[in-house]
Amino acid sequence: MYEPVDKPPTPWYKWLNNGGVIKVLEFIQDFIIISLCIGLFGFMTLQLREMFVSLLPPINFTQVTADILFILILVELFRLLIIYLQERRVSIGVAVEVSIVSVLREIIVKGILDIHWSQVLATCSFLLVLAVLLVVRVWLPPTFEGVDPEQKITERYKQKVGANGKTEY
């Protein structure tokens, strides 16, 4: 019958559920990632120029190999940022690949004979963990939009029930 003219004010925490705030935060995050991409691309071009300068005589093969591997690491990091912009997720596979190449680059630059045995053992165990993570990630369910493992299981269940006409346990 009677409705009060003054409605109670909206609590501050309900503003966070508003889609506009989330969109603004996502825009700021995208701007940061795009800035990182531009900066990384500029740094890659500088490193590429530096690599070509190091190819001039006298050639230091260890330094050239380290420069090439460093550029590959930068390319993989750039790819990781692009995947994040496209799919809104961090690719585990790309991150592990970057880590593996980074560790191997350090070993190549320093030389395996100049590294203490305990560091070699720790590096080997770290590489083993990364390799296991690469293998295990195949069985992890994807977490990005468009693939819903529960939906696939539900569809299989419906097909099974629909084909038999009754539920099998």
Secondary structure in CASP SS format (residue, H / E / C, confidence):
PFRMAT SS
TARGET T0000
AUTHOR 0000-0000-0000
METHOD secondary structure of the structure
MODEL  1
M C 1.00
Y C 1.00
E C 1.00
P C 1.00
V C 1.00
D C 1.00
K C 1.00
P C 1.00
P C 1.00
T C 1.00
P C 1.00
W H 1.00
Y H 1.00
K H 1.00
W H 1.00
L H 1.00
N H 1.00
N C 1.00
G H 1.00
G H 1.00
V H 1.00
I H 1.00
K H 1.00
V H 1.00
L H 1.00
E H 1.00
F H 1.00
I H 1.00
Q H 1.00
D H 1.00
F H 1.00
I H 1.00
I H 1.00
I H 1.00
S H 1.00
L H 1.00
C H 1.00
I H 1.00
G H 1.00
L H 1.00
F H 1.00
G H 1.00
F H 1.00
M H 1.00
T H 1.00
L H 1.00
Q H 1.00
L H 1.00
R H 1.00
E H 1.00
M H 1.00
F H 1.00
V H 1.00
S H 1.00
L C 1.00
L C 1.00
P C 1.00
P C 1.00
I C 1.00
N C 1.00
F H 1.00
T H 1.00
Q H 1.00
V H 1.00
T H 1.00
A H 1.00
D H 1.00
I H 1.00
L H 1.00
F H 1.00
I H 1.00
L H 1.00
I H 1.00
L H 1.00
V H 1.00
E H 1.00
L H 1.00
F H 1.00
R H 1.00
L H 1.00
L H 1.00
I H 1.00
I H 1.00
Y H 1.00
L H 1.00
Q H 1.00
E H 1.00
R C 1.00
R C 1.00
V C 1.00
S C 1.00
I H 1.00
G H 1.00
V H 1.00
A H 1.00
V H 1.00
E H 1.00
V H 1.00
S H 1.00
I H 1.00
V H 1.00
S H 1.00
V H 1.00
L H 1.00
R H 1.00
E H 1.00
I H 1.00
I H 1.00
V H 1.00
K H 1.00
G C 1.00
I H 1.00
L H 1.00
D H 1.00
I C 1.00
H C 1.00
W H 1.00
S H 1.00
Q H 1.00
V H 1.00
L H 1.00
A H 1.00
T H 1.00
C H 1.00
S H 1.00
F H 1.00
L H 1.00
L H 1.00
V H 1.00
L H 1.00
A H 1.00
V H 1.00
L H 1.00
L H 1.00
V H 1.00
V H 1.00
R C 1.00
V C 1.00
W C 1.00
L C 1.00
P C 1.00
P C 1.00
T C 1.00
F C 1.00
E C 1.00
G C 1.00
V C 1.00
D C 1.00
P H 1.00
E H 1.00
Q H 1.00
K H 1.00
I H 1.00
T H 1.00
E H 1.00
R H 1.00
Y H 1.00
K H 1.00
Q H 1.00
K H 1.00
V H 1.00
G H 1.00
A H 1.00
N H 1.00
G C 1.00
K C 1.00
T C 1.00
E C 1.00
Y C 1.00
END
